């Protein structure tokens, strides 16, 4: 799963940089040589940062899924015995509701 997410992130970044390069070339202005050197130096750091953030999200997701699936929890002590339900009285609903008092302004 982590490999798939990493691949998607890297492809997204590569696609975005290609669009940026196409937009700059269509303007017919050549970027300065110093700007391209600094931007290429930042790309690996940015990629590493994004990969680390995505790995943190994946760890959080894995913890949440373990909680929601509940496979690590033993809830058998909270189960209700169906035979004990017979001794509980079912409350009867009160059908003596009168709407006349509501409209007596």
N, C-alpha and C positions, 0 to 999 in steps of 0.2 A: 504494500500500500504506500509506503514511504517512497519507494522508487517511482511509482506512478505519479505521485504528487510532485516529486522533485523534477521529473521529466516535464510535466505540464508547466511548472513554474519556469523552467529554463526555456522551453519553447515559447512561452508567452513573452518573456523578456527579449528573446531573439527576434520575435515577430515585431515587438514594439520598437526595437532599435532599427529594424529594417524600414519601418514606416517613418521613423524620424529621419533616417538617411535619405529616403525618397523625398520627403518634404523639403529638406535642406537643398538637395540637388535641383529641385524644380524652381527654386528661387534664383538660380544663376548667381549665387554669391558663394564664394569659397570661404569656408571657415578658417580661422587662423590656426596655424600649426600648433601653437601652445594650447589652445582650447581642446583640440582632439587628443593630445597627449594626456591632459589632465582628466578628460572624460573617460578615456580607456583605462586609466589607472583606477578610477572609482568603480568601474563596473564589477570587478571581482569582489570588492568589498560589499557593494550593494547586493550582489547575488548571494554572498555568504550570509548577509544579514537577513535577507528574505527567506533563505533556506532555514535558518535558525528559527525565525518566527513561525514558519509553517510547521516545523518539527514540534514546537511548543503547542501549536494548535492541535496537532495529531495526538500528542500525549494527553492533552485535556479531553479530546474526543474519546480516546480509549478508556480513560477513567470514567467518563460519563456513561459510556456504553456498558461497562462492567457494573455500574450501579443500577442502570435501568433494566438490565437482563436479570439481575438478582441471583445469579448462579452461586455467588459466594455467601449468600445469606441462608440461614436455617430458620424458617418461620413456622416450623411444625408445632411449636409450643403455643402459637396463637390461633391454631385451627379450632373451629367450633365443632363440638360433637353433635351430629344431627339428632341423636336420641334425646339430648337435653332440651331441644327446642319444643318438645311436646308440653313441658311443664310451664311454659310462658303463656300468660293470658294475652289474648289479642284484644286491644282496646276497641271498643265500639265507637263509631263516629257519632258526633252530636248533630242531629238533624233539626234542632230547634232554632235555627238561625232565622231571625225575623228582620226583614228589610224595611219594615214600617218605621222604625226608629231613625233610619238614615234619612228619610225624606220628610221628617216632621218639622222642618224649619218654620 
